[in-house]
Amino acid sequence: MTTGTHQGSRPPLLRPASFRASLRSTYAYRGWWIVAACFFVQMIGSGASGWVFGVLQQPMGTDLGWSRATVVGAISVASLVGGLLAARLGPLVDRQGPRTLMTASLLVGGGAMIALSQVHSVLPYYLIWAVFGLTTPGFQLLGPVVVIANWFIRRRALAFMLYTFGSATAGIVLAPVMAFVASTWGWRTAWLTMGICICLLAPISWITVRRRPEDVGLVPDGLDEASAGANSASGPAGATATEAPWTVREALHTRAYWLLTAGFALQSLPSMSIFIFIAPYVVTKGFSIAAGASVVSVYGIGVLAGRPVWGTMIARAGMYRTLVMFTTIYGCIVIAFIVPTTLPPIYAAAIALGIAIAGGQQLQAQVFPDYFGRNVVGALNGYSGLAYTVSRAAGPVYAAFVFDATHSYVISFSSFAAASFLASLAFLLAPPPKHASTVEAPARQPARG
């Protein structure tokens, strides 16, 4: 009797069967392992084309005798190639999943970085970055975004927030480590190390990634069947009321899609340019390359600290309101970043800039599945990538040419702040659209009989 009463009085989660089921549906859910793999893919990918490149561009240019515009121009080529390819691959990734694409991209991208360590002239340098650009849809523009959007609905904000920590970690870990490697053994050894690390992620991607949870007998978010049913009726905060069955054609005919695309294209000008030039910007103030790398790390700490801030903001205020706040705040912080001339306020401005930009990656990754559902994420991101490509390619080259002409980043950074304010206006005019099949009223009516 006593034993029976004791067993019956256990809270549900303390019963062995319930505990094991809860563990399987949350902590052991395969989707979180996919998020972990995408975290490392994001860390190494954004490090190669952003954080690490920003630290290594000056020693490369000095050693090879190239101008700042020549060195940075290759990143623009990679962005153009990647964006054009993403537009073609997006619908294919929606249908077949990103597993093969991510794995192959990591192998080719790692090989490109290894080849970069041996470059001596401009043409091979640009060709190598063009090859690297071919891989960016696989492990930056499409792959992780599509797979996470498909494995999560109600917990999508949390999943994307954890994934985007990879970029911030690259700034905190990879940038100073590769700066140390470059200062000790040279920039060529730094790129060789990056290439090997990228290749090592390929088998992890192949083992971990699958297209959708339904393909392996699971449901989104790792919930049980009852919760999954409720899940389909309540999307993330700020998203449409349901995961409505949008088609690509329907989404492309909404005003919101094109305003979102324009807003993120404008926002990409500063977000894809400023952090590349943080270290050189600090050097122009009269500080050493090591000091520039330390400011990059401080900026990365700000990005890391800002991830949960913006993730919480999305969950509470909704995607639409957060988009407007994000670009407005970021534009103001960019202006504030131009002013300091001594190292302590530069550190403070870098932290603020990192916190401000921290939401950009998550917002861009999450907005299309929140607005239009998970079935068309690859196609919509791919087509929008054409617009993002122009700004991502133009931003760094523009800043480099302005610097070569004026020996200052003030004009380009001021232009980037203005672009952020224009993006805020575009987002303000782009509330989530309603799908024709979304009917909310019947769900609120009491049951009859």
Long-range contacts (C-beta under 8 A, 24 or more apart in sequence): 21-224, 24-222, 25-222, 25-223, 25-224, 26-222, 29-218, 29-221, 29-222, 30-151, 30-208, 30-210, 30-213, 30-216, 30-218, 30-222, 31-148, 31-151, 31-152, 31-159, 31-213, 31-218, 31-220, 31-221, 31-222, 32-159, 32-222, 33-208, 34-147, 34-148, 34-151, 34-208, 34-209, 34-210, 35-148, 35-151, 35-159, 35-162, 35-163, 36-208, 37-201, 37-204, 37-205, 37-208, 37-209, 38-143, 38-144, 38-147, 38-148, 38-163, 38-166, 39-162, 39-163, 39-165, 39-166, 39-169, 40-166, 40-201, 40-204, 41-102, 41-106, 41-139, 41-143, 41-144, 41-166, 41-201, 41-205, 42-139, 42-140, 42-144, 42-163, 42-164, 42-166, 42-167, 42-170, 43-166, 43-167, 43-169, 43-170, 43-173, 43-174, 44-170, 44-174, 44-194, 44-197, 44-198, 44-201, 45-109, 45-136, 45-139, 45-140, 45-198, 46-140, 46-166, 46-167, 46-170, 47-170, 47-174, 47-175, 47-178, 47-194, 48-109, 48-113, 48-132, 48-194, 48-198, 49-75, 49-78, 49-132, 49-136, 49-140, 50-167, 50-170, 50-272, 50-275, 50-276, 51-167, 51-170, 51-171, 51-174, 51-175, 51-275, 51-296, 51-300, 52-170, 52-174, 52-175, 52-178, 52-190, 52-194, 53-276, 54-175, 54-275, 54-276, 54-277, 54-278, 54-279, 54-280, 54-296, 55-175, 55-178, 55-179, 55-182, 55-279, 55-292, 55-293, 55-296, 56-178, 56-179, 56-182, 56-187, 56-190, 56-191, 57-276, 57-279, 57-280, 58-279, 58-280, 58-283, 58-289, 58-292, 59-182, 59-186, 59-187, 59-289, 60-187, 63-187, 64-120, 66-122, 67-400, 67-404, 68-280, 68-400, 68-403, 68-404, 69-397, 69-400, 69-401, 69-404, 70-122, 71-400, 72-276, 72-396, 72-397, 72-399, 72-400, 73-126, 73-396, 73-397, 73-400, 74-125, 74-126, 74-128, 74-129, 75-129, 75-276, 75-393, 75-396, 76-392, 76-393, 76-394, 76-396, 76-397, 77-126, 77-129, 77-130, 77-133, 77-393, 78-129, 78-130, 78-132, 78-133, 78-136, 79-133, 79-136, 79-272, 79-389, 79-392, 79-393, 80-133, 80-389, 80-390, 80-393, 81-130, 81-133, 81-134, 81-136, 82-133, 82-134, 82-135, 82-136, 82-137, 82-140, 82-141, 82-385, 82-389, 83-141, 83-385, 83-386, 83-388, 83-389, 83-390, 83-392, 83-393, 84-386, 84-389, 85-133, 85-134, 85-136, 85-137, 86-136, 86-137, 86-141, 86-142, 86-381, 86-382, 86-385, 86-389, 87-382, 87-383, 87-385, 87-386, 88-382, 89-137, 89-142, 89-378, 89-382, 90-142, 90-378, 90-379, 90-380, 90-381, 90-382, 90-383, 90-385, 91-248, 91-378, 91-379, 91-382, 92-378, 93-137, 93-142, 93-143, 93-146, 93-378, 93-382, 94-146, 94-375, 94-376, 94-377, 94-378, 94-379, 96-211, 97-146, 97-147, 97-150, 97-209, 97-210, 97-211, 97-212, 97-215, 98-138, 98-142, 98-143, 98-144, 98-146, 98-147, 98-209, 98-211, 98-378, 99-147, 99-205, 99-206, 99-209, 99-210, 99-211, 101-137, 101-138, 101-142, 101-143, 102-138, 102-139, 102-143, 102-144, 102-147, 102-205, 102-209, 103-138, 103-202, 103-203, 103-205, 103-206, 103-209, 104-138, 104-202, 105-134, 105-135, 105-136, 105-137, 105-138, 105-139, 105-143, 106-135, 106-138, 106-139, 106-198, 106-199, 106-201, 106-202, 106-205, 107-199, 107-202, 108-134, 108-135, 109-135, 109-136, 109-138, 109-139, 109-198, 110-195, 110-196, 110-197, 110-198, 110-199, 110-200, 110-201, 110-202, 111-195, 111-199, 112-195, 113-191, 113-192, 113-194, 113-195, 113-198, 114-191, 114-192, 114-195, 114-196, 114-199, 115-195, 116-191, 116-195, 117-188, 117-189, 117-190, 117-191, 117-192, 117-195, 118-188, 137-382, 137-385, 139-201, 139-205, 141-381, 141-382, 141-385, 142-378, 142-381, 142-382, 142-385, 143-209, 144-365, 145-365, 145-377, 145-381, 146-377, 146-378, 146-381, 147-209, 147-210, 147-211, 148-365, 149-365, 149-366, 149-368, 149-369, 149-374, 149-377, 150-211, 150-212, 150-213, 150-220, 150-374, 150-377, 151-212, 151-213, 151-220, 151-221, 152-220, 152-221, 153-220, 153-221, 153-231, 153-232, 153-235, 153-236, 153-243, 153-374, 154-220, 154-221, 154-223, 154-231, 154-234, 154-235, 154-236, 155-221, 155-222, 156-236, 156-366, 156-369, 156-370, 157-236, 157-237, 157-311, 157-314, 157-315, 157-362, 157-366, 158-311, 158-315, 160-311, 160-362, 160-365, 160-366, 161-307, 161-308, 161-310, 161-311, 161-362, 163-362, 163-365, 164-307, 164-358, 164-361, 164-362, 164-365, 165-304, 165-307, 167-303, 167-361, 168-300, 168-301, 168-303, 168-304, 168-306, 168-307, 168-354, 168-358, 169-300, 169-304, 170-300, 171-275, 171-296, 171-297, 171-299, 171-300, 171-301, 171-303, 171-304, 171-354, 172-297, 172-300, 172-301, 172-304, 175-293, 175-296, 175-297, 175-300, 176-293, 176-294, 176-296, 176-297, 179-289, 179-290, 179-293, 183-289, 183-290, 233-443, 235-370, 236-314, 236-315, 236-319, 236-366, 236-370, 237-314, 237-315, 237-316, 237-317, 237-318, 237-319, 238-314, 238-317, 238-318, 238-319, 238-320, 238-321, 238-322, 238-370, 238-432, 239-318, 239-319, 239-369, 239-370, 239-371, 239-432, 240-370, 240-371, 240-372, 240-373, 240-432, 240-433, 240-434, 240-435, 240-438, 241-438, 241-440, 242-435, 242-438, 243-373, 243-374, 244-372, 244-373, 244-435, 244-437, 244-438, 245-373, 245-375, 245-435, 245-437, 246-372, 246-373, 246-375, 246-376, 246-435, 247-376, 248-376, 248-379, 248-380, 250-435, 251-368, 251-371, 251-372, 251-376, 251-380, 252-383, 254-433, 255-429, 255-430, 255-433, 256-371, 256-430, 256-431, 256-432, 256-433, 257-371, 257-372, 257-380, 257-384, 259-426, 259-427, 259-429, 259-430, 260-323, 260-367, 260-368, 260-371, 260-384, 260-426, 260-427, 260-430, 261-383, 261-384, 261-387, 261-388, 262-387, 262-423, 262-426, 263-323, 263-327, 263-423, 263-424, 263-426, 263-427, 263-430, 264-364, 264-367, 264-384, 264-387, 264-388, 264-423, 265-384, 265-387, 265-388, 265-390, 265-391, 266-391, 266-419, 266-420, 266-422, 266-423, 266-426, 267-327, 267-330, 267-360, 267-364, 267-419, 267-420, 267-423, 268-388, 268-391, 268-392, 268-395, 269-391, 269-394, 269-395, 269-398, 269-415, 269-416, 269-419, 270-330, 270-334, 270-357, 270-395, 270-413, 270-416, 270-417, 270-419, 270-420, 271-330, 271-357, 271-360, 272-391, 272-392, 272-395, 272-396, 273-395, 273-396, 273-398, 273-399, 273-412, 273-416, 274-334, 274-337, 274-353, 274-357, 274-399, 274-413, 274-416, 275-299, 275-357, 276-396, 276-399, 277-396, 277-399, 277-403, 277-409, 278-350, 280-403, 281-409, 282-346, 284-403, 284-407, 284-408, 284-409, 285-341, 285-346, 287-343, 291-343, 295-343, 295-346, 295-347, 295-350, 296-350, 298-347, 298-350, 298-351, 298-354, 299-350, 299-351, 299-353, 299-354, 300-354, 301-351, 301-354, 302-350, 302-351, 302-352, 302-353, 302-354, 302-355, 302-356, 302-358, 303-354, 303-355, 303-357, 303-358, 304-354, 304-358, 305-351, 305-354, 305-355, 305-358, 306-354, 306-355, 306-356, 306-357, 306-358, 306-359, 307-358, 307-359, 307-362, 309-355, 309-358, 309-359, 310-358, 310-359, 310-362, 310-363, 311-359, 311-362, 313-359, 314-359, 314-362, 314-363, 314-366, 319-363, 319-366, 319-367, 319-370, 319-371, 319-432, 320-427, 320-430, 320-431, 320-432, 322-359, 322-363, 323-363, 323-367, 323-427, 323-430, 324-424, 324-427, 324-428, 326-356, 326-359, 326-360, 326-363, 327-420, 327-421, 327-423, 327-424, 327-427, 328-420, 328-421, 328-424, 329-356, 330-356, 330-357, 330-360, 330-420, 331-417, 331-418, 331-419, 331-420, 331-421, 331-424, 332-417, 334-413, 334-416, 334-417, 334-420, 335-414, 335-417, 337-413, 338-409, 338-410, 338-413, 338-414, 370-432, 371-432, 371-433
